[in-house]
Amino acid sequence: MTSLVQEYKIKASILLKTLRSSDLEKAAGAAERFNCLPHLTNLSPRQILLQKSNIKRKHALTVIAFENEKASWADFKHHLERLEVLRTNRNYTDLYPRRCAGFINEWYASYETARKHLEQVGGYLLPYKNHFFICKADYIKALGLDPEDPDWNLISSDWVKPSDIEAWHRLNVRLQQLSK
């Protein structure tokens, strides 16, 4: 399985390759993305394309970091590593206790499909073993958590790839306390 850091490094490599592509439309689209870098911000996509041989992978990594609301690749990499640790150290069975088996949830084999469903209709995205499911507020209440807790908004209602690690940690601590 590819780590999150590797996944985003690949995305940066693809971005750089697209910038250097002979397909001018795709290259111009990539150049627009590089426009967020401080030393390129005053340049048009065409001007960036004229300098594409000077643009390195480290620049593409910084673009990826900026697009994920981090100040630098180092900050984003640290964030991804923390997410990875949290992902591998979770006990997902706490999110699907026997008392919740009667709920009808939307189940998915891939995170991406579950995430799209979450964005379209809302709810809460939770993992169970190698699967993902979207549940409603009643399910969260049955877990013993408050669906109105502001931390759900901070994690974008996504337990798998929370947008705020500290908020996810607070929710997880509450969940673990209920399991005792």
VMD Tcl script that builds the backbone (N, CA, C; Angstrom):
set m [mol new atoms 540]
animate dup $m
set s [atomselect $m all]
$s set {name element resname resid chain x y z} {
  {N N MET 1 A 0.842 -1.185 0.000}
  {CA C MET 1 A 0.000 0.000 0.000}
  {C C MET 1 A 0.890 1.252 0.000}
  {N N THR 2 A 0.539 2.204 -0.819}
  {CA C THR 2 A 1.293 3.442 -0.942}
  {C C THR 2 A 1.014 4.333 0.258}
  {N N SER 3 A 2.066 4.902 0.826}
  {CA C SER 3 A 1.868 5.817 1.948}
  {C C SER 3 A 1.325 7.143 1.416}
  {N N LEU 4 A 0.763 7.935 2.311}
  {CA C LEU 4 A 0.241 9.237 1.910}
  {C C LEU 4 A 1.344 10.129 1.361}
  {N N VAL 5 A 2.516 10.106 1.968}
  {CA C VAL 5 A 3.633 10.921 1.496}
  {C C VAL 5 A 4.004 10.499 0.075}
  {N N GLN 6 A 4.108 9.202 -0.151}
  {CA C GLN 6 A 4.427 8.714 -1.495}
  {C C GLN 6 A 3.357 9.126 -2.496}
  {N N GLU 7 A 2.112 9.036 -2.088}
  {CA C GLU 7 A 0.992 9.399 -2.958}
  {C C GLU 7 A 1.111 10.848 -3.416}
  {N N TYR 8 A 1.421 11.757 -2.496}
  {CA C TYR 8 A 1.520 13.160 -2.857}
  {C C TYR 8 A 2.820 13.471 -3.591}
  {N N LYS 9 A 3.868 12.723 -3.350}
  {CA C LYS 9 A 5.091 12.882 -4.142}
  {C C LYS 9 A 4.826 12.491 -5.593}
  {N N ILE 10 A 4.047 11.445 -5.776}
  {CA C ILE 10 A 3.669 11.020 -7.135}
  {C C ILE 10 A 2.838 12.115 -7.804}
  {N N LYS 11 A 1.906 12.704 -7.050}
  {CA C LYS 11 A 1.089 13.784 -7.603}
  {C C LYS 11 A 1.962 14.972 -8.024}
  {N N ALA 12 A 2.977 15.267 -7.231}
  {CA C ALA 12 A 3.894 16.357 -7.578}
  {C C ALA 12 A 4.684 16.012 -8.847}
  {N N SER 13 A 5.128 14.780 -8.963}
  {CA C SER 13 A 5.861 14.352 -10.165}
  {C C SER 13 A 4.974 14.440 -11.399}
  {N N ILE 14 A 3.715 14.056 -11.254}
  {CA C ILE 14 A 2.768 14.152 -12.375}
  {C C ILE 14 A 2.546 15.613 -12.757}
  {N N LEU 15 A 2.434 16.473 -11.763}
  {CA C LEU 15 A 2.265 17.903 -12.025}
  {C C LEU 15 A 3.453 18.441 -12.814}
  {N N LEU 16 A 4.663 18.101 -12.399}
  {CA C LEU 16 A 5.866 18.566 -13.084}
  {C C LEU 16 A 5.932 18.007 -14.511}
  {N N LYS 17 A 5.599 16.735 -14.649}
  {CA C LYS 17 A 5.591 16.105 -15.980}
  {C C LYS 17 A 4.550 16.778 -16.885}
  {N N THR 18 A 3.411 17.129 -16.324}
  {CA C THR 18 A 2.370 17.810 -17.094}
  {C C THR 18 A 2.838 19.188 -17.526}
  {N N LEU 19 A 3.536 19.892 -16.648}
  {CA C LEU 19 A 4.078 21.208 -16.989}
  {C C LEU 19 A 5.032 21.104 -18.181}
  {N N ARG 20 A 5.797 20.028 -18.231}
  {CA C ARG 20 A 6.788 19.830 -19.293}
  {C C ARG 20 A 6.218 19.116 -20.517}
  {N N SER 21 A 4.920 18.845 -20.490}
  {CA C SER 21 A 4.250 18.119 -21.562}
  {C C SER 21 A 4.243 18.908 -22.865}
  {N N SER 22 A 4.176 18.193 -23.973}
  {CA C SER 22 A 4.055 18.846 -25.281}
  {C C SER 22 A 2.609 19.262 -25.557}
  {N N ASP 23 A 1.673 18.770 -24.746}
  {CA C ASP 23 A 0.274 19.173 -24.858}
  {C C ASP 23 A 0.139 20.546 -24.187}
  {N N LEU 24 A 0.076 21.582 -25.011}
  {CA C LEU 24 A 0.099 22.956 -24.489}
  {C C LEU 24 A -1.070 23.290 -23.575}
  {N N GLU 25 A -2.220 22.708 -23.837}
  {CA C GLU 25 A -3.383 22.973 -22.979}
  {C C GLU 25 A -3.159 22.416 -21.575}
  {N N LYS 26 A -2.685 21.184 -21.504}
  {CA C LYS 26 A -2.404 20.584 -20.195}
  {C C LYS 26 A -1.247 21.309 -19.506}
  {N N ALA 27 A -0.222 21.640 -20.269}
  {CA C ALA 27 A 0.934 22.340 -19.698}
  {C C ALA 27 A 0.521 23.699 -19.135}
  {N N ALA 28 A -0.353 24.406 -19.859}
  {CA C ALA 28 A -0.826 25.714 -19.382}
  {C C ALA 28 A -1.634 25.559 -18.092}
  {N N GLY 29 A -2.421 24.502 -18.001}
  {CA C GLY 29 A -3.175 24.237 -16.771}
  {C C GLY 29 A -2.240 23.994 -15.598}
  {N N ALA 30 A -1.173 23.243 -15.843}
  {CA C ALA 30 A -0.183 23.005 -14.785}
  {C C ALA 30 A 0.525 24.303 -14.419}
  {N N ALA 31 A 0.832 25.114 -15.417}
  {CA C ALA 31 A 1.519 26.392 -15.166}
  {C C ALA 31 A 0.672 27.286 -14.270}
  {N N GLU 32 A -0.636 27.269 -14.485}
  {CA C GLU 32 A -1.524 28.061 -13.622}
  {C C GLU 32 A -1.398 27.624 -12.166}
  {N N ARG 33 A -1.230 26.340 -11.946}
  {CA C ARG 33 A -1.088 25.841 -10.577}
  {C C ARG 33 A 0.219 26.329 -9.955}
  {N N PHE 34 A 1.287 26.424 -10.766}
  {CA C PHE 34 A 2.572 26.893 -10.248}
  {C C PHE 34 A 2.550 28.382 -9.933}
  {N N ASN 35 A 1.550 29.085 -10.429}
  {CA C ASN 35 A 1.432 30.520 -10.214}
  {C C ASN 35 A 1.281 30.885 -8.743}
  {N N CYS 36 A 0.963 29.910 -7.884}
  {CA C CYS 36 A 0.806 30.188 -6.448}
  {C C CYS 36 A 2.153 30.364 -5.743}
  {N N LEU 37 A 3.237 29.956 -6.391}
  {CA C LEU 37 A 4.556 30.081 -5.766}
  {C C LEU 37 A 4.986 31.539 -5.741}
  {N N PRO 38 A 5.548 32.004 -4.626}
  {CA C PRO 38 A 5.904 33.428 -4.497}
  {C C PRO 38 A 6.778 33.960 -5.640}
  {N N HIS 39 A 7.733 33.171 -6.090}
  {CA C HIS 39 A 8.622 33.675 -7.147}
  {C C HIS 39 A 8.007 33.590 -8.548}
  {N N LEU 40 A 6.807 33.014 -8.655}
  {CA C LEU 40 A 6.129 32.914 -9.953}
  {C C LEU 40 A 4.779 33.628 -9.972}
  {N N THR 41 A 4.403 34.197 -8.855}
  {CA C THR 41 A 3.064 34.766 -8.711}
  {C C THR 41 A 2.767 35.899 -9.683}
  {N N ASN 42 A 3.779 36.649 -10.107}
  {CA C ASN 42 A 3.556 37.776 -11.013}
  {C C ASN 42 A 3.677 37.390 -12.486}
  {N N LEU 43 A 3.859 36.093 -12.762}
  {CA C LEU 43 A 4.032 35.634 -14.133}
  {C C LEU 43 A 2.744 35.022 -14.669}
  {N N SER 44 A 2.548 35.169 -15.952}
  {CA C SER 44 A 1.407 34.527 -16.607}
  {C C SER 44 A 1.756 33.053 -16.822}
  {N N PRO 45 A 0.761 32.212 -17.067}
  {CA C PRO 45 A 1.054 30.801 -17.351}
  {C C PRO 45 A 2.039 30.645 -18.520}
  {N N ARG 46 A 1.900 31.486 -19.533}
  {CA C ARG 46 A 2.821 31.423 -20.676}
  {C C ARG 46 A 4.251 31.728 -20.242}
  {N N GLN 47 A 4.431 32.743 -19.402}
  {CA C GLN 47 A 5.766 33.084 -18.915}
  {C C GLN 47 A 6.343 31.950 -18.060}
  {N N ILE 48 A 5.479 31.311 -17.291}
  {CA C ILE 48 A 5.929 30.168 -16.482}
  {C C ILE 48 A 6.374 29.038 -17.395}
  {N N LEU 49 A 5.624 28.801 -18.465}
  {CA C LEU 49 A 5.998 27.744 -19.409}
  {C C LEU 49 A 7.358 28.024 -20.054}
  {N N LEU 50 A 7.659 29.284 -20.281}
  {CA C LEU 50 A 8.964 29.633 -20.858}
  {C C LEU 50 A 10.110 29.324 -19.896}
  {N N GLN 51 A 9.789 29.242 -18.608}
  {CA C GLN 51 A 10.799 28.951 -17.580}
  {C C GLN 51 A 10.706 27.516 -17.057}
  {N N LYS 52 A 9.935 26.669 -17.717}
  {CA C LYS 52 A 9.657 25.342 -17.167}
  {C C LYS 52 A 10.904 24.507 -16.914}
  {N N SER 53 A 11.987 24.753 -17.628}
  {CA C SER 53 A 13.219 23.979 -17.379}
  {C C SER 53 A 13.842 24.347 -16.033}
  {N N ASN 54 A 13.491 25.503 -15.495}
  {CA C ASN 54 A 14.020 25.926 -14.182}
  {C C ASN 54 A 13.158 25.446 -13.019}
  {N N ILE 55 A 12.003 24.905 -13.324}
  {CA C ILE 55 A 11.091 24.470 -12.272}
  {C C ILE 55 A 11.409 23.023 -11.917}
  {N N LYS 56 A 11.622 22.781 -10.655}
  {CA C LYS 56 A 12.064 21.475 -10.153}
  {C C LYS 56 A 10.944 20.779 -9.383}
  {N N ARG 57 A 11.237 19.548 -9.016}
  {CA C ARG 57 A 10.272 18.756 -8.243}
  {C C ARG 57 A 9.955 19.421 -6.908}
  {N N LYS 58 A 10.946 20.043 -6.302}
  {CA C LYS 58 A 10.694 20.718 -5.023}
  {C C LYS 58 A 9.644 21.814 -5.181}
  {N N HIS 59 A 9.599 22.447 -6.336}
  {CA C HIS 59 A 8.577 23.462 -6.578}
  {C C HIS 59 A 7.200 22.810 -6.701}
  {N N ALA 60 A 7.151 21.674 -7.386}
  {CA C ALA 60 A 5.878 20.951 -7.521}
  {C C ALA 60 A 5.391 20.477 -6.154}
  {N N LEU 61 A 6.308 20.029 -5.310}
  {CA C LEU 61 A 5.932 19.611 -3.955}
  {C C LEU 61 A 5.347 20.791 -3.166}
  {N N THR 62 A 5.932 21.965 -3.344}
  {CA C THR 62 A 5.428 23.153 -2.654}
  {C C THR 62 A 4.035 23.519 -3.155}
  {N N VAL 63 A 3.793 23.395 -4.467}
  {CA C VAL 63 A 2.459 23.650 -5.015}
  {C C VAL 63 A 1.449 22.710 -4.367}
  {N N ILE 64 A 1.800 21.441 -4.284}
  {CA C ILE 64 A 0.911 20.454 -3.668}
  {C C ILE 64 A 0.623 20.839 -2.212}
  {N N ALA 65 A 1.645 21.273 -1.503}
  {CA C ALA 65 A 1.463 21.693 -0.100}
  {C C ALA 65 A 0.525 22.896 -0.014}
  {N N PHE 66 A 0.754 23.898 -0.855}
  {CA C PHE 66 A -0.105 25.091 -0.855}
  {C C PHE 66 A -1.549 24.712 -1.164}
  {N N GLU 67 A -1.739 23.824 -2.116}
  {CA C GLU 67 A -3.091 23.415 -2.487}
  {C C GLU 67 A -3.791 22.665 -1.356}
  {N N ASN 68 A -3.016 22.163 -0.423}
  {CA C ASN 68 A -3.574 21.472 0.737}
  {C C ASN 68 A -3.481 22.338 1.996}
  {N N GLU 69 A -3.368 23.641 1.768}
  {CA C GLU 69 A -3.397 24.654 2.821}
  {C C GLU 69 A -2.289 24.509 3.852}
  {N N LYS 70 A -1.116 24.124 3.387}
  {CA C LYS 70 A 0.062 24.062 4.248}
  {C C LYS 70 A 1.091 25.061 3.732}
  {N N ALA 71 A 1.902 25.591 4.627}
  {CA C ALA 71 A 2.847 26.651 4.285}
  {C C ALA 71 A 4.064 26.161 3.512}
  {N N SER 72 A 4.348 24.870 3.600}
  {CA C SER 72 A 5.522 24.329 2.918}
  {C C SER 72 A 5.355 22.826 2.740}
  {N N TRP 73 A 6.222 22.246 1.904}
  {CA C TRP 73 A 6.193 20.797 1.730}
  {C C TRP 73 A 6.547 20.120 3.061}
  {N N ALA 74 A 7.506 20.672 3.793}
  {CA C ALA 74 A 7.900 20.069 5.076}
  {C C ALA 74 A 6.703 20.009 6.035}
  {N N ASP 75 A 5.928 21.095 6.090}
  {CA C ASP 75 A 4.730 21.106 6.950}
  {C C ASP 75 A 3.714 20.069 6.487}
  {N N PHE 76 A 3.507 20.011 5.174}
  {CA C PHE 76 A 2.525 19.072 4.637}
  {C C PHE 76 A 2.985 17.636 4.851}
  {N N LYS 77 A 4.266 17.384 4.640}
  {CA C LYS 77 A 4.811 16.036 4.835}
  {C C LYS 77 A 4.629 15.611 6.292}
  {N N HIS 78 A 4.913 16.513 7.220}
  {CA C HIS 78 A 4.729 16.221 8.648}
  {C C HIS 78 A 3.255 15.893 8.928}
  {N N HIS 79 A 2.353 16.680 8.359}
  {CA C HIS 79 A 0.915 16.437 8.519}
  {C C HIS 79 A 0.535 15.049 7.990}
  {N N LEU 80 A 1.043 14.705 6.808}
  {CA C LEU 80 A 0.739 13.398 6.212}
  {C C LEU 80 A 1.304 12.254 7.049}
  {N N GLU 81 A 2.489 12.437 7.587}
  {CA C GLU 81 A 3.089 11.390 8.432}
  {C C GLU 81 A 2.275 11.180 9.699}
  {N N ARG 82 A 1.772 12.261 10.278}
  {CA C ARG 82 A 0.912 12.137 11.465}
  {C C ARG 82 A -0.384 11.421 11.114}
  {N N LEU 83 A -0.955 11.767 9.961}
  {CA C LEU 83 A -2.159 11.073 9.509}
  {C C LEU 83 A -1.900 9.585 9.336}
  {N N GLU 84 A -0.758 9.264 8.777}
  {CA C GLU 84 A -0.405 7.862 8.535}
  {C C GLU 84 A -0.295 7.099 9.850}
  {N N VAL 85 A 0.331 7.714 10.844}
  {CA C VAL 85 A 0.445 7.076 12.158}
  {C C VAL 85 A -0.937 6.849 12.752}
  {N N LEU 86 A -1.782 7.867 12.650}
  {CA C LEU 86 A -3.134 7.730 13.186}
  {C C LEU 86 A -3.916 6.654 12.443}
  {N N ARG 87 A -3.759 6.607 11.123}
  {CA C ARG 87 A -4.470 5.598 10.332}
  {C C ARG 87 A -4.067 4.188 10.723}
  {N N THR 88 A -2.791 3.975 10.980}
  {CA C THR 88 A -2.319 2.626 11.266}
  {C C THR 88 A -2.526 2.229 12.724}
  {N N ASN 89 A -2.761 3.193 13.605}
  {CA C ASN 89 A -2.911 2.880 15.027}
  {C C ASN 89 A -4.355 2.929 15.509}
  {N N ARG 90 A -5.289 2.942 14.609}
  {CA C ARG 90 A -6.696 3.035 15.020}
  {C C ARG 90 A -7.312 1.656 15.186}
  {N N ASN 91 A -8.201 1.591 16.124}
  {CA C ASN 91 A -8.992 0.375 16.298}
  {C C ASN 91 A -10.360 0.654 15.685}
  {N N TYR 92 A -10.525 0.283 14.427}
  {CA C TYR 92 A -11.743 0.594 13.708}
  {C C TYR 92 A -12.970 -0.130 14.258}
  {N N THR 93 A -12.761 -1.213 14.966}
  {CA C THR 93 A -13.920 -1.944 15.481}
  {C C THR 93 A -14.702 -1.107 16.488}
  {N N ASP 94 A -14.076 -0.117 17.113}
  {CA C ASP 94 A -14.791 0.768 18.026}
  {C C ASP 94 A -15.855 1.588 17.296}
  {N N LEU 95 A -15.695 1.744 15.995}
  {CA C LEU 95 A -16.633 2.533 15.211}
  {C C LEU 95 A -17.808 1.712 14.687}
  {N N TYR 96 A -17.764 0.403 14.900}
  {CA C TYR 96 A -18.870 -0.452 14.472}
  {C C TYR 96 A -19.163 -1.499 15.544}
  {N N PRO 97 A -19.611 -1.017 16.713}
  {CA C PRO 97 A -19.911 -1.964 17.797}
  {C C PRO 97 A -21.200 -2.732 17.504}
  {N N ARG 98 A -21.373 -3.804 18.197}
  {CA C ARG 98 A -22.548 -4.664 17.994}
  {C C ARG 98 A -23.862 -3.891 18.115}
  {N N ARG 99 A -23.914 -2.938 19.032}
  {CA C ARG 99 A -25.164 -2.201 19.249}
  {C C ARG 99 A -25.560 -1.350 18.035}
  {N N CYS 100 A -24.634 -1.151 17.109}
  {CA C CYS 100 A -24.921 -0.335 15.925}
  {C C CYS 100 A -25.170 -1.172 14.670}
  {N N ALA 101 A -25.161 -2.482 14.816}
  {CA C ALA 101 A -25.299 -3.362 13.650}
  {C C ALA 101 A -26.651 -3.231 12.956}
  {N N GLY 102 A -27.673 -2.761 13.640}
  {CA C GLY 102 A -29.000 -2.651 13.043}
  {C C GLY 102 A -29.200 -1.429 12.163}
  {N N PHE 103 A -28.239 -0.514 12.161}
  {CA C PHE 103 A -28.379 0.689 11.345}
  {C C PHE 103 A -28.136 0.360 9.876}
  {N N ILE 104 A -28.857 1.035 9.018}
  {CA C ILE 104 A -28.644 0.876 7.579}
  {C C ILE 104 A -27.733 2.021 7.141}
  {N N ASN 105 A -26.540 1.661 6.709}
  {CA C ASN 105 A -25.542 2.631 6.280}
  {C C ASN 105 A -25.192 2.388 4.821}
  {N N GLU 106 A -24.555 3.357 4.215}
  {CA C GLU 106 A -24.065 3.220 2.841}
  {C C GLU 106 A -22.626 2.709 2.924}
  {N N TRP 107 A -22.369 1.533 2.358}
  {CA C TRP 107 A -21.061 0.894 2.449}
  {C C TRP 107 A -20.300 1.004 1.131}
  {N N TYR 108 A -18.968 1.154 1.228}
  {CA C TYR 108 A -18.118 1.314 0.048}
  {C C TYR 108 A -16.825 0.534 0.221}
  {N N ALA 109 A -16.327 0.029 -0.893}
  {CA C ALA 109 A -15.048 -0.683 -0.887}
  {C C ALA 109 A -13.885 0.291 -0.991}
  {N N SER 110 A -14.112 1.482 -1.560}
  {CA C SER 110 A -13.015 2.439 -1.701}
  {C C SER 110 A -13.317 3.727 -0.942}
  {N N TYR 111 A -12.267 4.298 -0.413}
  {CA C TYR 111 A -12.398 5.565 0.299}
  {C C TYR 111 A -12.894 6.661 -0.642}
  {N N GLU 112 A -12.344 6.707 -1.849}
  {CA C GLU 112 A -12.676 7.762 -2.795}
  {C C GLU 112 A -14.180 7.799 -3.086}
  {N N THR 113 A -14.775 6.635 -3.298}
  {CA C THR 113 A -16.212 6.569 -3.580}
  {C C THR 113 A -17.014 7.011 -2.361}
  {N N ALA 114 A -16.590 6.584 -1.191}
  {CA C ALA 114 A -17.275 6.996 0.048}
  {C C ALA 114 A -17.163 8.508 0.242}
  {N N ARG 115 A -15.997 9.052 -0.041}
  {CA C ARG 115 A -15.775 10.491 0.124}
  {C C ARG 115 A -16.690 11.287 -0.818}
  {N N LYS 116 A -16.821 10.823 -2.055}
  {CA C LYS 116 A -17.717 11.504 -3.013}
  {C C LYS 116 A -19.150 11.496 -2.494}
  {N N HIS 117 A -19.574 10.361 -1.950}
  {CA C HIS 117 A -20.929 10.261 -1.397}
  {C C HIS 117 A -21.092 11.246 -0.234}
  {N N LEU 118 A -20.094 11.302 0.627}
  {CA C LEU 118 A -20.133 12.223 1.764}
  {C C LEU 118 A -20.279 13.661 1.285}
  {N N GLU 119 A -19.517 14.042 0.266}
  {CA C GLU 119 A -19.574 15.406 -0.251}
  {C C GLU 119 A -20.928 15.713 -0.881}
  {N N GLN 120 A -21.555 14.706 -1.476}
  {CA C GLN 120 A -22.838 14.918 -2.155}
  {C C GLN 120 A -24.025 14.974 -1.200}
  {N N VAL 121 A -24.063 14.075 -0.223}
  {CA C VAL 121 A -25.259 13.989 0.618}
  {C C VAL 121 A -25.012 14.230 2.098}
  {N N GLY 122 A -23.765 14.357 2.495}
  {CA C GLY 122 A -23.479 14.593 3.901}
  {C C GLY 122 A -23.479 13.316 4.714}
  {N N GLY 123 A -23.419 13.472 5.997}
  {CA C GLY 123 A -23.339 12.338 6.908}
  {C C GLY 123 A -21.968 12.305 7.552}
  {N N TYR 124 A -21.542 11.108 7.915}
  {CA C TYR 124 A -20.266 10.911 8.598}
  {C C TYR 124 A -19.567 9.726 7.938}
  {N N LEU 125 A -18.326 9.921 7.510}
  {CA C LEU 125 A -17.578 8.856 6.846}
  {C C LEU 125 A -16.724 8.140 7.893}
  {N N LEU 126 A -16.975 6.848 8.059}
  {CA C LEU 126 A -16.259 6.038 9.041}
  {C C LEU 126 A -15.670 4.802 8.367}
  {N N PRO 127 A -14.565 4.290 8.901}
  {CA C PRO 127 A -13.982 3.064 8.356}
  {C C PRO 127 A -14.400 1.847 9.180}
  {N N TYR 128 A -14.373 0.696 8.543}
  {CA C TYR 128 A -14.506 -0.567 9.257}
  {C C TYR 128 A -13.692 -1.595 8.490}
  {N N LYS 129 A -12.635 -2.077 9.116}
  {CA C LYS 129 A -11.699 -3.006 8.492}
  {C C LYS 129 A -11.229 -2.417 7.169}
  {N N ASN 130 A -11.486 -3.087 6.062}
  {CA C ASN 130 A -11.035 -2.589 4.756}
  {C C ASN 130 A -12.139 -1.885 3.976}
  {N N HIS 131 A -13.200 -1.482 4.656}
  {CA C HIS 131 A -14.326 -0.834 4.001}
  {C C HIS 131 A -14.599 0.524 4.638}
  {N N PHE 132 A -15.537 1.241 4.036}
  {CA C PHE 132 A -15.897 2.571 4.501}
  {C C PHE 132 A -17.410 2.680 4.452}
  {N N PHE 133 A -17.971 3.444 5.382}
  {CA C PHE 133 A -19.420 3.630 5.345}
  {C C PHE 133 A -19.784 5.048 5.737}
  {N N ILE 134 A -20.940 5.457 5.221}
  {CA C ILE 134 A -21.499 6.760 5.540}
  {C C ILE 134 A -22.701 6.505 6.443}
  {N N CYS 135 A -22.709 7.174 7.578}
  {CA C CYS 135 A -23.816 7.019 8.513}
  {C C CYS 135 A -24.437 8.380 8.789}
  {N N LYS 136 A -25.549 8.360 9.493}
  {CA C LYS 136 A -26.276 9.579 9.850}
  {C C LYS 136 A -26.048 9.909 11.330}
  {N N ALA 137 A -26.615 11.017 11.759}
  {CA C ALA 137 A -26.441 11.499 13.129}
  {C C ALA 137 A -26.909 10.484 14.174}
  {N N ASP 138 A -27.965 9.732 13.884}
  {CA C ASP 138 A -28.463 8.741 14.853}
  {C C ASP 138 A -27.411 7.681 15.159}
  {N N TYR 139 A -26.649 7.303 14.155}
  {CA C TYR 139 A -25.585 6.317 14.354}
  {C C TYR 139 A -24.512 6.885 15.294}
  {N N ILE 140 A -24.138 8.137 15.049}
  {CA C ILE 140 A -23.118 8.787 15.882}
  {C C ILE 140 A -23.600 8.857 17.333}
  {N N LYS 141 A -24.892 9.162 17.521}
  {CA C LYS 141 A -25.473 9.177 18.878}
  {C C LYS 141 A -25.394 7.790 19.507}
  {N N ALA 142 A -25.692 6.754 18.711}
  {CA C ALA 142 A -25.642 5.376 19.229}
  {C C ALA 142 A -24.221 4.985 19.618}
  {N N LEU 143 A -23.225 5.561 18.951}
  {CA C LEU 143 A -21.831 5.325 19.358}
  {C C LEU 143 A -21.540 5.961 20.712}
  {N N GLY 144 A -22.351 6.961 21.072}
  {CA C GLY 144 A -22.148 7.684 22.325}
  {C C GLY 144 A -21.491 9.030 22.111}
  {N N LEU 145 A -21.324 9.415 20.850}
  {CA C LEU 145 A -20.724 10.707 20.528}
  {C C LEU 145 A -21.811 11.704 20.151}
  {N N ASP 146 A -21.479 12.966 20.220}
  {CA C ASP 146 A -22.423 14.030 19.885}
  {C C ASP 146 A -22.235 14.421 18.420}
  {N N PRO 147 A -23.248 14.203 17.574}
  {CA C PRO 147 A -23.103 14.564 16.162}
  {C C PRO 147 A -22.995 16.076 15.935}
  {N N GLU 148 A -23.376 16.854 16.956}
  {CA C GLU 148 A -23.288 18.317 16.856}
  {C C GLU 148 A -21.954 18.857 17.381}
  {N N ASP 149 A -21.077 17.985 17.830}
  {CA C ASP 149 A -19.765 18.388 18.326}
  {C C ASP 149 A -19.022 19.139 17.217}
  {N N PRO 150 A -18.507 20.326 17.496}
  {CA C PRO 150 A -17.807 21.115 16.473}
  {C C PRO 150 A -16.599 20.378 15.866}
  {N N ASP 151 A -16.060 19.408 16.583}
  {CA C ASP 151 A -14.926 18.664 16.042}
  {C C ASP 151 A -15.295 17.891 14.778}
  {N N TRP 152 A -16.548 17.496 14.627}
  {CA C TRP 152 A -16.973 16.827 13.388}
  {C C TRP 152 A -16.792 17.762 12.199}
  {N N ASN 153 A -17.146 19.031 12.379}
  {CA C ASN 153 A -16.941 20.004 11.296}
  {C C ASN 153 A -15.458 20.195 11.025}
  {N N LEU 154 A -14.667 20.233 12.079}
  {CA C LEU 154 A -13.227 20.433 11.898}
  {C C LEU 154 A -12.571 19.282 11.138}
  {N N ILE 155 A -13.102 18.073 11.291}
  {CA C ILE 155 A -12.530 16.936 10.550}
  {C C ILE 155 A -13.284 16.699 9.241}
  {N N SER 156 A -14.203 17.599 8.906}
  {CA C SER 156 A -15.029 17.486 7.688}
  {C C SER 156 A -15.850 16.203 7.695}
  {N N SER 157 A -16.255 15.764 8.877}
  {CA C SER 157 A -17.050 14.537 9.063}
  {C C SER 157 A -16.384 13.316 8.442}
  {N N ASP 158 A -15.074 13.340 8.360}
  {CA C ASP 158 A -14.296 12.276 7.721}
  {C C ASP 158 A -13.307 11.699 8.730}
  {N N TRP 159 A -13.624 10.529 9.249}
  {CA C TRP 159 A -12.779 9.872 10.243}
  {C C TRP 159 A -11.501 9.314 9.614}
  {N N VAL 160 A -11.550 8.988 8.346}
  {CA C VAL 160 A -10.429 8.331 7.669}
  {C C VAL 160 A -9.314 9.313 7.341}
  {N N LYS 161 A -9.656 10.434 6.731}
  {CA C LYS 161 A -8.677 11.465 6.377}
  {C C LYS 161 A -9.161 12.802 6.938}
  {N N PRO 162 A -9.071 12.933 8.256}
  {CA C PRO 162 A -9.581 14.158 8.893}
  {C C PRO 162 A -8.772 15.378 8.482}
  {N N SER 163 A -9.467 16.493 8.293}
  {CA C SER 163 A -8.772 17.717 7.913}
  {C C SER 163 A -8.107 18.386 9.118}
  {N N ASP 164 A -8.435 17.957 10.306}
  {CA C ASP 164 A -7.818 18.502 11.522}
  {C C ASP 164 A -7.504 17.329 12.453}
  {N N ILE 165 A -6.227 17.028 12.576}
  {CA C ILE 165 A -5.785 15.868 13.367}
  {C C ILE 165 A -6.142 16.023 14.840}
  {N N GLU 166 A -5.965 17.226 15.375}
  {CA C GLU 166 A -6.241 17.434 16.793}
  {C C GLU 166 A -7.726 17.230 17.102}
  {N N ALA 167 A -8.596 17.709 16.202}
  {CA C ALA 167 A -10.036 17.504 16.396}
  {C C ALA 167 A -10.369 16.017 16.331}
  {N N TRP 168 A -9.748 15.304 15.381}
  {CA C TRP 168 A -9.977 13.861 15.288}
  {C C TRP 168 A -9.516 13.178 16.574}
  {N N HIS 169 A -8.370 13.601 17.079}
  {CA C HIS 169 A -7.842 12.995 18.302}
  {C C HIS 169 A -8.806 13.191 19.471}
  {N N ARG 170 A -9.384 14.383 19.594}
  {CA C ARG 170 A -10.351 14.638 20.679}
  {C C ARG 170 A -11.563 13.717 20.554}
  {N N LEU 171 A -12.078 13.568 19.329}
  {CA C LEU 171 A -13.214 12.660 19.124}
  {C C LEU 171 A -12.827 11.223 19.457}
  {N N ASN 172 A -11.647 10.828 19.025}
  {CA C ASN 172 A -11.190 9.461 19.269}
  {C C ASN 172 A -11.010 9.191 20.763}
  {N N VAL 173 A -10.492 10.173 21.497}
  {CA C VAL 173 A -10.338 10.014 22.951}
  {C C VAL 173 A -11.714 9.811 23.590}
  {N N ARG 174 A -12.702 10.605 23.157}
  {CA C ARG 174 A -14.064 10.448 23.695}
  {C C ARG 174 A -14.600 9.052 23.392}
  {N N LEU 175 A -14.374 8.590 22.167}
  {CA C LEU 175 A -14.839 7.273 21.765}
  {C C LEU 175 A -14.163 6.183 22.614}
  {N N GLN 176 A -12.861 6.311 22.829}
  {CA C GLN 176 A -12.129 5.323 23.614}
  {C C GLN 176 A -12.612 5.316 25.057}
  {N N GLN 177 A -12.949 6.479 25.597}
  {CA C GLN 177 A -13.458 6.549 26.970}
  {C C GLN 177 A -14.798 5.829 27.095}
  {N N LEU 178 A -15.598 5.879 26.038}
  {CA C LEU 178 A -16.888 5.197 26.048}
  {C C LEU 178 A -16.705 3.678 25.989}
  {N N SER 179 A -15.626 3.231 25.393}
  {CA C SER 179 A -15.368 1.799 25.208}
  {C C SER 179 A -14.886 1.132 26.491}
  {N N LYS 180 A -14.461 1.923 27.462}
  {CA C LYS 180 A -13.891 1.366 28.701}
  {C C LYS 180 A -14.953 0.813 29.616}
}
mol reanalyze $m
mol bondsrecalc $m
mol representation Tube
mol addrep $m
